Amino acid sequence: MISNISKRYARAFFEIANEGKQIEPYYNELNQFASIVSQNKSLKDFLANPIFEQASKKGVVENIIAKLKLSPMTASFLRLLVDKKRIDILEDIVFGYRQMMDEALKKVRVNVKTAFTLSDEMRSLISASLEKSLGKTVEMTVEEDPTLLGGVVIGVGDTLYDGSIKSQLNNMRNLLGEAR
């Protein structure tokens, strides 16, 4: 769940990006900056802490902007977040922006967990099946989870399709327990 404030900032930046037909490039820049902040706990704490002066925060943000060679629009947006003391909600803004971008581009992010390594052929088959059933372009992330024993678990947004052997064994165990 992201806050209404985060959604408003995300929507405003998304609308600017959409007007300039720069939806994905602006997202990539924003996400790149947010990744640097989230990976560095000291930096994240510094930017979120109200004790530190805005000028110091702005200087640090300017240095990162210069090193990343961000577009003027993304740089202006990040400066605005610092000025409005909203840089601490950047991750939520990026998340909200990504949701709007995915919706506009008819894209869906799918997480697939398997007990074994998927072949390229199997990945393509799963991706094609999902694209056909969802009617959207699928961006798939695959991770191995040996605790599943076999089968797959597919997460599409808030929906989880659990075809794992572990889940089926648990269901059978529950059914047998109720039959007693």
Sequence and secondary structure as in RCSB ss.txt:
>XXXX:A:sequence
MISNISKRYARAFFEIANEGKQIEPYYNELNQFASIVSQNKSLKDFLANPIFEQASKKGVVENIIAKLKLSPMTA
SFLRLLVDKKRIDILEDIVFGYRQMMDEALKKVRVNVKTAFTLSDEMRSLISASLEKSLGKTVEMTVEEDPTLLG
GVVIGVGDTLYDGSIKSQLNNMRNLLGEAR
>XXXX:A:secstr
   HHHHHHHHHHHHHHHHTT HHHHHHHHHHHHHHHHH HHHHHHHH TTS HHHHHHHHHHHHHHHT  HHHH
HHHHHHHHTT GGGHHHHHHHHHHHHHHHTTEEEEEEEESS   HHHHHHHHHHHHHHHSSEEEEEEEE GGG S
SEEEEETTEEEE  HHHHHHHHHHHHHHH 
